[in-house]
Amino acid sequence: MNPWRKYSLFLIILLTGFLIGGAIGTINGALSLMDPVGAFFVVLILEFLVRLRQPISSYGEFDFVLSLIDLARIGMLYGLLMEGFKLL
């Protein structure tokens, strides 16, 4: 795969995760829902992605997929943290 395509896909996945993490916090705030419930669901998704990583890593040929999963996790966590810092 062309390195520019690979890096642009990595950036798209990272920013999409950031958008989803930020959207969950924003939607909870706009609807006056409980923010800890939204954070709980994001943590569940992140934990699912961590647990999904182990079976995939046993196969040696899926390093690209593991990188995509890791970047999605990092983006979601960063988006959620940025929403939390906006409230301070």
Backbone torsions as a table, in degrees:
resi	resn	phi	psi	omega
1	MET	NA	141.0	178.7
2	ASN	-60.8	132.8	-177.5
3	PRO	-59.8	-35.1	179.9
4	TRP	-67.0	-37.8	176.9
5	ARG	-66.1	-40.8	179.9
6	LYS	-63.8	-46.9	-179.1
7	TYR	-68.5	-35.3	177.7
8	SER	-69.5	-36.0	175.3
9	LEU	-65.8	-39.7	176.2
10	PHE	-59.7	-44.0	-179.8
11	LEU	-66.6	-39.7	178.2
12	ILE	-63.4	-43.4	179.5
13	ILE	-65.9	-41.8	178.9
14	LEU	-61.7	-46.8	-178.6
15	LEU	-71.0	-31.0	175.2
16	THR	-67.4	-41.3	175.1
17	GLY	-62.3	-40.3	176.9
18	PHE	-62.8	-41.5	178.8
19	LEU	-63.8	-42.9	179.9
20	ILE	-66.7	-43.9	178.6
21	GLY	-62.5	-41.9	177.9
22	GLY	-70.7	-34.4	-179.4
23	ALA	-67.6	-36.7	179.6
24	ILE	-63.7	-44.7	178.1
25	GLY	-66.2	-39.2	-179.6
26	THR	-68.2	-43.1	-179.7
27	ILE	-65.0	-41.5	177.6
28	ASN	-62.0	-40.0	-180.0
29	GLY	-69.7	-39.3	-178.0
30	ALA	-71.3	-33.7	-179.4
31	LEU	-90.7	3.4	-178.4
32	SER	57.1	36.9	174.8
33	LEU	-87.0	170.6	-179.5
34	MET	-76.7	122.8	-179.7
35	ASP	-64.8	-35.4	178.6
36	PRO	-62.9	-28.8	178.1
37	VAL	-68.5	-42.9	176.5
38	GLY	-63.9	-40.7	177.4
39	ALA	-64.7	-35.9	177.7
40	PHE	-62.1	-43.1	179.9
41	PHE	-67.4	-36.6	176.8
42	VAL	-66.1	-40.7	178.1
43	VAL	-65.2	-36.8	175.6
44	LEU	-63.2	-42.2	178.4
45	ILE	-64.2	-43.7	179.3
46	LEU	-63.3	-40.6	179.3
47	GLU	-66.9	-37.3	176.3
48	PHE	-62.4	-41.6	178.9
49	LEU	-67.2	-33.4	176.5
50	VAL	-67.6	-42.5	-179.4
51	ARG	-72.0	-27.3	176.8
52	LEU	-70.9	-24.2	-176.9
53	ARG	-67.5	-35.0	-175.6
54	GLN	-64.1	-50.1	179.4
55	PRO	-65.3	-32.1	-179.5
56	ILE	-72.0	-34.8	-177.9
57	SER	-72.1	-15.9	177.9
58	SER	-69.8	-26.8	172.2
59	TYR	-87.8	130.6	-173.3
60	GLY	-77.1	-13.2	-170.1
61	GLU	-97.1	4.8	-175.5
62	PHE	-109.6	37.9	179.2
63	ASP	-65.3	-33.2	179.4
64	PHE	-65.7	-42.5	178.7
65	VAL	-65.9	-39.7	177.6
66	LEU	-62.7	-38.7	177.7
67	SER	-64.9	-38.9	178.2
68	LEU	-65.6	-41.9	178.6
69	ILE	-64.0	-43.3	-179.9
70	ASP	-64.0	-41.3	179.3
71	LEU	-68.0	-35.4	176.2
72	ALA	-64.6	-41.0	177.5
73	ARG	-63.5	-45.5	-178.9
74	ILE	-63.2	-42.5	179.5
75	GLY	-63.7	-42.7	179.4
76	MET	-65.5	-43.0	-179.9
77	LEU	-65.4	-41.6	179.8
78	TYR	-66.4	-39.5	177.6
79	GLY	-64.0	-40.3	178.6
80	LEU	-68.1	-40.1	178.3
81	LEU	-65.7	-38.9	179.0
82	MET	-65.7	-36.9	175.7
83	GLU	-65.9	-37.4	177.4
84	GLY	-66.2	-39.0	179.0
85	PHE	-70.7	-25.6	177.4
86	LYS	-68.0	-26.3	-177.8
87	LEU	-81.4	-14.3	-178.2
88	LEU	-73.3	NA	NA
